[in-house]
Amino acid sequence: MKKLYWLSCTLTAFLTLVSANPAASQTFPSKPITVVVPYAPGGVSDPLLRMVSEKIQKSTGQPLIIENRPGAAGQIAASAVKRSRPDGYTLFDANIASHAINQSLFTKLSYDPIKDFEPVTCMIVAPNLILVPPAHAAKSVDELVAYAKAHPGKVTYGSPSVGTTSHLIGEVFKWKNGIDIVHAAYQGAGPAMTDLMGGRLDFMAVLFSTGYPLARDGKLRALAVTSSRRSPLLPDVPTMQELGYRGYDINTWFGIAAPAATPRPVIEKLNTEFVKALRSPDIVKKLADIGVDIVANTPDEFSAMIKSEAAQWGEVVRVSGARAD
């Protein structure tokens, strides 16, 4: 009886393991892969993932399906992926907000950026532009600070969502300059940019790839870039550091993560396919043309990057006093 019981338990454990990790026992991928994006359509992730999808489909025969689930500062999308089957077919568009900022900004978070996800790769990094409407009184960062001091509580800055770098750059700007400004959180970059161009916002820190075409065409005015060096695409726009504003060397990043317990062979296969796609010469050129740098690192390197970024932004949130709840 004991032997039969032991065999029964062993068989049950084996079947449970197999059913929990079906991707590990078959050729991966054998069906389309869904990438859940925590922002509304129109952000940088959508065109990037479409470019990558074309390459992955050519390589594996399976496309990436982009599913936009905005809301709750990325928590809706992250929680959905966290609860999905860990087989590699549902992935998360992990980013600096979801995986480095939110855990410090929110008292209670519906997911754990470290425990609930397996990093696959960081896809890209990009600086941010400080932008104002073309008719705004401020023609420089110094003038923007002076304007905010002259109009306490009346200057507004926007962001695609609570917890994004746009939000935190604004909070750092508020804290370091001792100014009283108001944050307006939107459901995605598109609506925020519309209000910025319409003059309904005073300024906004915008991902370079999003803001560059509008600054180039005169639809918005770029006051500064948050990278450590000027961009060759906007050579006349100074860095915040050049202007004497320290602590603004801030890059936004986007990557891919899978639910925790996704088998390592699946993670490695995903990494191989994403890295290969990202390093395609045409994608490298397209991203360079909009001021975006490709990272395409390993799962372990991305994991270390997330932990380092979380520590750095945790300190920023603590010192600035920013909260989201």
C-alpha positions in Angstrom: 0.0 0.0 0.0 2.8 2.4 0.9 4.5 1.7 -2.4 1.3 2.3 -4.3 0.7 5.5 -2.4 4.3 6.7 -3.1 3.9 5.9 -6.8 0.5 7.7 -6.9 2.0 10.8 -5.3 5.0 10.8 -7.6 2.8 10.5 -10.6 0.6 13.3 -9.4 3.6 15.6 -8.8 4.9 14.7 -12.3 1.6 15.5 -14.0 1.2 18.7 -12.1 4.7 19.8 -13.1 4.0 19.0 -16.8 0.6 20.7 -16.8 2.1 23.8 -15.1 4.9 24.1 -17.7 3.5 23.0 -21.0 5.9 25.2 -23.0 8.8 23.4 -21.6 7.7 20.1 -23.1 7.0 21.4 -26.7 8.6 23.5 -29.4 8.3 27.1 -28.3 6.6 29.2 -29.6 3.8 27.2 -31.2 1.2 30.0 -31.1 1.0 33.8 -31.0 2.6 35.6 -28.0 0.7 38.4 -26.3 2.6 41.4 -24.9 0.4 43.4 -22.4 1.3 47.1 -22.5 0.3 49.1 -19.5 -0.4 52.3 -21.5 -3.0 53.4 -24.0 -2.2 53.0 -27.8 0.1 55.6 -29.2 3.0 55.3 -26.9 6.6 54.3 -27.8 5.9 50.6 -27.0 3.4 50.0 -29.8 5.5 50.9 -32.8 8.6 49.3 -31.2 6.7 46.0 -30.6 5.2 46.0 -34.1 8.8 46.3 -35.5 10.0 43.5 -33.3 6.9 41.4 -34.1 7.7 41.3 -37.8 11.2 40.0 -37.0 9.9 37.4 -34.5 7.2 36.2 -36.9 9.8 35.7 -39.7 12.1 33.8 -37.3 9.5 31.6 -35.4 6.4 31.8 -37.5 4.5 33.3 -34.6 3.6 37.0 -34.2 3.4 39.2 -31.1 -0.1 40.5 -30.3 -0.1 43.9 -28.6 -2.7 44.2 -25.9 -3.1 47.7 -24.3 -4.4 47.7 -20.8 -3.9 51.2 -19.3 -4.9 52.2 -15.8 -3.9 52.3 -12.2 -0.3 53.3 -13.1 0.3 50.0 -14.8 -1.1 47.8 -12.0 -4.0 46.5 -14.1 -1.7 45.2 -16.8 1.0 44.0 -14.5 -1.5 42.1 -12.3 -3.1 40.5 -15.4 0.3 39.2 -16.5 1.2 38.1 -13.0 -1.9 35.9 -12.9 -1.4 34.4 -16.4 -0.1 31.0 -17.1 3.7 30.9 -16.9 4.3 29.4 -20.3 5.8 32.3 -22.2 2.7 33.2 -24.2 1.7 36.2 -22.1 4.4 38.8 -21.5 4.6 42.2 -19.9 6.0 45.5 -21.3 8.0 46.1 -18.2 9.3 49.6 -17.8 11.0 52.0 -15.4 7.6 53.0 -13.9 6.2 49.5 -13.4 9.4 47.9 -12.2 11.5 50.6 -10.6 9.3 53.4 -9.4 5.9 52.0 -8.4 7.0 49.9 -5.5 8.3 53.1 -3.7 5.5 55.4 -4.9 2.6 53.2 -3.8 1.9 52.1 -0.2 0.2 49.0 -1.6 1.0 47.5 -4.9 -1.0 44.7 -6.5 2.2 43.0 -7.7 5.8 42.5 -6.8 8.1 43.7 -9.6 10.8 41.2 -8.5 9.0 38.2 -7.2 6.1 38.1 -9.7 8.1 38.4 -12.9 11.0 36.8 -14.8 13.0 39.4 -16.7 13.6 38.6 -20.4 15.5 41.6 -21.7 15.6 45.4 -21.5 14.8 46.5 -25.1 15.6 50.3 -25.1 16.6 53.3 -23.2 15.8 56.9 -24.1 16.2 60.4 -22.5 13.4 62.8 -21.9 12.8 66.3 -23.2 11.5 69.2 -21.1 8.8 70.7 -23.3 6.5 73.7 -23.2 3.8 74.9 -25.6 5.3 77.2 -28.3 3.4 80.3 -27.0 4.5 79.8 -23.4 6.2 82.7 -21.6 9.1 80.5 -20.5 11.9 80.4 -23.1 14.4 78.5 -20.9 14.4 76.3 -17.8 15.4 79.2 -15.6 12.4 81.2 -17.0 10.1 78.2 -16.3 11.3 78.1 -12.7 10.8 81.8 -12.4 7.3 81.6 -13.9 6.3 78.8 -11.5 7.5 80.9 -8.5 5.5 83.8 -9.8 2.4 81.7 -10.2 2.3 79.3 -7.2 -0.2 76.5 -7.4 -1.2 77.5 -10.9 1.5 75.9 -13.1 0.6 72.4 -14.3 2.7 69.6 -15.7 1.4 66.4 -17.3 2.4 62.8 -17.4 1.1 59.6 -19.2 0.3 58.1 -15.8 1.2 58.3 -12.2 4.6 56.8 -11.5 6.1 57.4 -15.0 9.4 59.2 -15.4 7.3 62.2 -16.7 5.6 62.3 -13.3 8.8 61.8 -11.2 10.9 64.3 -13.2 8.1 66.8 -12.4 8.3 65.9 -8.8 12.1 66.2 -8.7 11.7 69.6 -10.5 9.2 70.7 -7.9 11.3 69.5 -4.9 14.7 70.8 -6.1 13.5 74.2 -7.1 11.1 74.8 -4.2 8.1 75.5 -6.4 4.4 74.8 -6.0 3.3 73.1 -9.2 0.3 70.7 -10.0 0.6 67.2 -11.5 -2.0 66.1 -14.1 -2.0 62.4 -14.8 -3.5 61.1 -18.0 -4.4 57.7 -19.5 -1.4 57.6 -21.9 1.0 59.9 -23.6 -1.4 60.9 -26.4 -4.0 62.8 -24.4 -1.3 64.5 -22.4 0.6 65.6 -25.5 -2.6 67.0 -27.0 -3.2 69.1 -23.9 0.4 70.3 -23.9 0.3 71.4 -27.5 -3.0 73.1 -26.8 -1.5 75.1 -24.0 -3.7 73.4 -21.3 -0.5 72.3 -19.6 2.5 74.4 -18.8 5.2 71.8 -19.3 5.9 68.2 -19.5 8.9 65.8 -19.4 8.4 63.7 -22.6 10.1 60.6 -23.9 12.6 61.9 -26.5 11.2 59.7 -29.3 7.7 61.2 -28.7 8.7 64.8 -28.2 11.5 65.1 -30.8 9.3 65.3 -34.0 7.1 67.9 -32.3 10.0 70.0 -31.1 11.7 69.7 -34.5 8.6 70.9 -36.3 8.0 73.8 -33.9 4.8 72.4 -32.4 6.4 72.4 -29.0 9.5 74.1 -27.6 12.3 72.0 -26.1 14.0 73.7 -23.1 16.3 70.8 -22.2 17.1 67.1 -22.5 17.6 64.9 -19.4 20.5 62.9 -20.8 24.1 63.4 -19.8 24.9 64.7 -23.3 23.1 66.6 -26.0 21.3 64.7 -28.7 22.7 65.0 -32.3 19.0 65.2 -33.4 18.5 68.4 -31.4 22.0 69.8 -31.0 20.9 73.2 -29.9 18.9 71.9 -26.9 21.1 71.9 -23.7 21.2 69.2 -21.1 19.8 69.9 -17.6 23.3 69.4 -16.2 24.7 72.1 -18.6 22.1 74.5 -17.3 23.2 73.8 -13.7 20.4 71.5 -12.7 22.0 68.4 -11.1 20.3 65.0 -10.7 18.5 65.0 -14.0 20.5 62.3 -15.9 17.3 60.3 -16.3 16.6 57.7 -19.0 13.3 55.9 -19.5 13.5 52.2 -20.4 11.2 49.5 -21.7 11.7 45.8 -21.5 10.0 42.4 -21.6 9.2 40.3 -18.6 7.3 37.0 -18.2 5.3 35.7 -15.2 7.3 34.2 -12.4 7.9 30.4 -12.7 8.2 30.6 -16.5 10.6 27.8 -17.4 14.2 29.0 -18.0 14.4 27.5 -21.5 11.4 29.5 -22.5 12.9 32.7 -21.0 16.2 32.0 -22.9 14.3 31.4 -26.2 12.4 34.6 -25.7 15.6 36.5 -25.0 17.2 35.1 -28.1 14.3 36.1 -30.3 13.9 39.6 -28.9 17.6 40.4 -28.9 18.0 39.1 -32.5 15.1 41.3 -33.6 16.3 44.4 -31.8 19.7 44.1 -33.2 18.5 44.0 -36.8 20.2 46.8 -38.7 16.9 48.4 -39.9 15.5 48.5 -36.4 18.8 49.9 -35.0 18.6 52.7 -37.6 14.9 53.5 -37.1 15.4 53.8 -33.3 18.6 55.9 -33.7 16.7 58.2 -35.9 14.3 59.1 -33.1 17.0 59.2 -30.3 16.5 55.8 -28.8 19.3 53.4 -27.8 19.0 49.6 -27.9 20.0 47.6 -24.9 19.1 44.0 -25.7 20.7 42.5 -22.6 20.5 39.1 -21.0 17.8 38.1 -18.4 20.4 38.2 -15.6 21.6 41.6 -16.7 18.1 43.0 -16.9 17.3 41.6 -13.5 20.3 43.4 -12.0 19.3 46.5 -13.8 15.8 46.4 -12.4 17.1 46.1 -8.8 19.6 48.9 -9.3 17.0 51.2 -10.8 14.5 50.4 -8.1 17.0 51.4 -5.4 17.9 54.6 -7.2 14.3 55.7 -7.7 13.3 54.6 -4.3 15.7 57.2 -3.0 14.3 59.8 -5.3 10.7 59.1 -4.2 11.7 59.1 -0.5 13.6 62.5 -0.7 11.0 64.2 -2.9 8.1 63.0 -0.8 6.1 62.0 -3.8 3.2 59.6 -3.2 0.5 58.1 -5.4 -2.0 57.0 -2.8 
